[in-house]
């Protein structure tokens, strides 16, 4: 089903750029204004200048962050700061990191994947998107004509065919190897042997690809493809704009860490907060725990994981902020009741998820948060202790702490043709931009 291709990757020239850790950057969607400034100061060759350039007060239509990124790219290529591989390759990327005291490796294949419309079901989404980020990425595509950061996508490898092929490649000398001050490290190999490339492509060609992280980038690439076709009526279908760069990871990879984006709420009137507990009790069984109780998080986990499949109250989450130093573990009483309150076009699987209950029932119905107010009143944290601390610091009023969504559930949702609410998953850590990228020109 999916068509995978090698490409001539662009990467830093290590004879000129000695410290690669100083020039790679996070993907655009987690670069805050403060981090952007820090990256600009870190190195004059930091990839942030291409991935997410600075806006300036004097910007015009002909001189803005996109045109400056394009000028910078051409300068770096002409100066030899960036180099283009002569032979098309599929790139093997090992991303090493630590999470909760344990060391992990996430293994991915960086390749180009043919763009397919959603209705073909070759590439399957699992999460909703926003207009603004897609518009921003589309502008960068038109001006820079490059995929600067890869989409993270998932595939199945039940017989470990792909895994076995990749294991033979790690014996070779990496094209790129670096360690970051964050504790993360990266090894990248260029796989150029046609026979090996054909094996990888053929092993992946019989199955769909699932978008994990990068829905906005994929939809922007689709729009770019449609627009380029208008201006290229004689296009063969094999032009670079018909493909997009992805990092493909096995669903069963031990380094595939998925964190829940906990919901943080502010701007609620006191009257709404005062009446919230009574309304929650209509839907949930509630267990109250002191925040300073020894092993309180273990108690929370035991209450939530103790729910067995098939129980009527299998949806569970934790609330903090309604009472001083108290956690409330919420377990749904009757899914049938709340199911009727979720928009009719969603299927049964979607209606059973705690993320759906929180967003549709608690945030929309009980707290009255409309889509117009969402950006102003909802924040996100990927660590529950951090979420609690931000409420204790009075940055937010409430924290709704969610359980992580498992990879197999993402597949089930995508296979059912559903899309989870935005910010339902956070794949940790984000793969950096600037290791290797794909030019479309």
Secondary structure as GFF3:
##gff-version 3
##sequence-region A 1 441
A	DSSP	beta_strand	4	5	.	.	.	ID=ss1
A	DSSP	beta_strand	10	12	.	.	.	ID=ss2
A	DSSP	three_ten_helix	20	22	.	.	.	ID=ss3
A	DSSP	three_ten_helix	28	30	.	.	.	ID=ss4
A	DSSP	alpha_helix	33	42	.	.	.	ID=ss5
A	DSSP	alpha_helix	48	51	.	.	.	ID=ss6
A	DSSP	alpha_helix	65	79	.	.	.	ID=ss7
A	DSSP	beta_strand	82	84	.	.	.	ID=ss8
A	DSSP	beta_strand	90	99	.	.	.	ID=ss9
A	DSSP	beta_strand	102	114	.	.	.	ID=ss10
A	DSSP	three_ten_helix	118	120	.	.	.	ID=ss11
A	DSSP	beta_strand	123	124	.	.	.	ID=ss12
A	DSSP	alpha_helix	131	144	.	.	.	ID=ss13
A	DSSP	beta_strand	146	147	.	.	.	ID=ss14
A	DSSP	beta_strand	151	155	.	.	.	ID=ss15
A	DSSP	alpha_helix	161	169	.	.	.	ID=ss16
A	DSSP	beta_strand	176	179	.	.	.	ID=ss17
A	DSSP	beta_strand	185	191	.	.	.	ID=ss18
A	DSSP	alpha_helix	194	204	.	.	.	ID=ss19
A	DSSP	beta_strand	209	213	.	.	.	ID=ss20
A	DSSP	alpha_helix	215	231	.	.	.	ID=ss21
A	DSSP	three_ten_helix	240	242	.	.	.	ID=ss22
A	DSSP	beta_strand	243	250	.	.	.	ID=ss23
A	DSSP	beta_strand	257	259	.	.	.	ID=ss24
A	DSSP	beta_strand	262	265	.	.	.	ID=ss25
A	DSSP	alpha_helix	270	280	.	.	.	ID=ss26
A	DSSP	beta_strand	284	290	.	.	.	ID=ss27
A	DSSP	alpha_helix	296	305	.	.	.	ID=ss28
A	DSSP	beta_strand	316	320	.	.	.	ID=ss29
A	DSSP	beta_strand	326	332	.	.	.	ID=ss30
A	DSSP	alpha_helix	335	339	.	.	.	ID=ss31
A	DSSP	alpha_helix	348	351	.	.	.	ID=ss32
A	DSSP	alpha_helix	354	356	.	.	.	ID=ss33
A	DSSP	pi_helix	357	366	.	.	.	ID=ss34
A	DSSP	alpha_helix	374	377	.	.	.	ID=ss35
A	DSSP	beta_strand	378	381	.	.	.	ID=ss36
A	DSSP	alpha_helix	384	392	.	.	.	ID=ss37
A	DSSP	beta_strand	398	401	.	.	.	ID=ss38
A	DSSP	alpha_helix	407	415	.	.	.	ID=ss39
A	DSSP	beta_strand	426	428	.	.	.	ID=ss40
A	DSSP	beta_strand	438	439	.	.	.	ID=ss41
###
